[in-house]
Amino acid sequence: MSFNPTAALHRDPAWPGRIAIAVIAIALLWPMMAVSEFKPWILFDAQSLNATGRFLAGFMPPAHSPEFLRLVAEATWQTIAMATAGLALALIGAIPMALLVTERLSISRLGNGRMSVFAGMIRRSTRWLLILLRSVPELVWALLFVRIIGLGPTAGVLAIALTYCGMLGKVYAEILESSESHATDTLLKNGSGRLAALCYGALPESASELVSYTVYRWECAIRGSVVMGFVGAGGLGQRMDESMKMLAGGEVATMLIIFVLLVACADIVSKILRRRLA
């Protein structure tokens, strides 16, 4: 019995819908690509290929002098410290705000299933604050703080703290809302407080996902710290900016290798923590 692909396609009831979605996606994507002036073929003309070859040739060999490696080690440690301190400050604000906006931990809704007007106002205000904090990229916050307090890692720490507070608060609340509600509701109905309901009801199920997302955000904070170094926030990014301005490709290559190793280490830490909480 021969297989007829045309007949098989006609028998698939979802096929017309898939074609329609693909056509709509192309129709929406094409004008966006035109407005953004996306022209990938420019990368493959002779002039671009020659420039790419010269640029990559300058990366070899990576710089490895003891004096330079010592400077890079100090900048790397400053980058890690900036990301960690910024994330710690973000957690101080994100955790209480996540508790405020999580309806599942609301005591006022237990009676008739609805929150009180005052509780609803607090939650809406907190949600708008989280939107405000995460809507401004950390690079913009860093530029503002560099103008206010001057050059240095303090601007980067504050920038990470504000932006990541909004991100962590939003995602923490969504993770807690999507967790199993039976244990949390039972604790609240029997007179437990919000904090106890969180620790003994929602956290046991959501701990792995919360830790995984937190470590991922720490990894993002390390990347963000490097980028903010280009605007004067210190760390590895500032060293990289100086090397790029001096066209020192070998130094840039060394710092890129260290940057990749940092992200790989963050991924290993995330896997270890997930296994322990599994």
Buried (B, 14 or more C-beta within 10 A) or exposed (E): EEEEEEEEEEEEEEEEEEEEEEEEEEEEEEEEEEEEEEEEEEEEEEEEEEEEEEEEEEBEEBBEEEEBBEEBEEBBEBBBBBBBBBBBBBBEBBBEBBBBBBBBBBBBBEEEEEBBEEBBEBBEEBBEBBEEBBEBBBBBBBBBBBEEEEEBBBBBBBBBBBBBBBBBBBBBBBBBBEBEBEBBBEBBEEEBEBEEBBEBBBBEBBBBBBBBBBBBBBBBBBBBBBBBBBBBBBBBBBBBBBBBEEEBBBBBBBBBEBBEEBEEEBEEBBEEBBEEEE
